């Protein structure tokens, strides 16, 4: 009986021990679970904060050029160019020059047979001789009657008639002389000569061609001559640069067909008016061409070095954000916060681009800004040394 009581007491003690151990075990497990959850929560908070602060690389704008290289296409024309026409009707007897021939002022280019002009000149000279004979007789008769009137041998009427005849014959000689002079000039036009030094660029006549005086109708032009020792270059300048280009402005010129050659040019005149259709200013430059390398009708690239009122900054093209408000850049301020600044762009050089306004040389501009960049966003600036350590 006693042994049974002892056994029951032992069993009761074990049960009581288990009932005390289980709460302790549960409390310990709950403690460790809470510690694990707190650690995970702290790690999550740290990860979230690290994600909120984005690491960025920054660069500083570089100083651009103080002058702008404005390159525009230009058209080369001869300094002087003139078509040559016949001044008399006739047939081409011969021509002495062809295209590409260098000629001097007054050089004979061609001759025309004009027999009608020659015959008219012969007739005019005969009439002049006749008029001079009549004038000589009148000069003898008029003084003689002046002497006879003194002795009343002739009437005053006869004296007046002879004086009038002298004046009439004098006028006839003058008219005949003018007619001869005019026809001599017309006969001189049978010889076609160069009006100035130049190059023959066109010949549209041949032996025996019938030509008419003047430049009316088609096919009347005999030759065309161009003065190429100096050439004119015409350029249309956009309106925004029109105030920077004026007479005396220096420029340079090059041609695709003449690589590694540059020609000095000077603006000689402008139209002083903006074309209403193209919104451009027409500019003329004179370029010396002693060697004849510049050919009229060719296209050239004309370079103007224009001073800038504001020296631009230069940034990589990858720093520009193109948004609905226009081009912007991200600048990191002293509190490591992002400031989105609107900028005015200048010339685009491909990898780099000019910034006319919006940034300063001391600004820290984000190198490759993401599209999600916003004003006031907190960022961490990564220095070059940090970047090297990370690598």
Secondary structure, DSSP 8 states (H G I E B T S, - for coil): -HHHHHHHHHHHHHHHHHHHHHHHHHHHHHHHHHHHHHHHHHHHHHHHHHHHSEEE-EEE-EE--SEEEEEEEEEEEEEEEEEEE-SS-EEEEEE---TT-EE-TT-EEEEEE-HHHHHHHHHHHHHHHHHHHHHHHHHHHHHHHHHHGGGTSS-HHHHHHHHHHHHHHHHHHHHHHHHHHHHHHHHHTTEEE-SSSEEEEEE---TT-EE-SSS-STT-EEEEEEEEEEEEEEEEEEGGGGGG--TT-EEEEEETTEEEEEEEEEEEEEEEEE-TTT-EEEEEEEEE-TT--S-TT-EEEEEEEEE-SS--EEEEGGG-EEETTEEEEEEE-TTSBEEEEE-EEEEE-SSEEEEEES--TT-EEETT--TT--TT-BEEE--HHHHHHH-
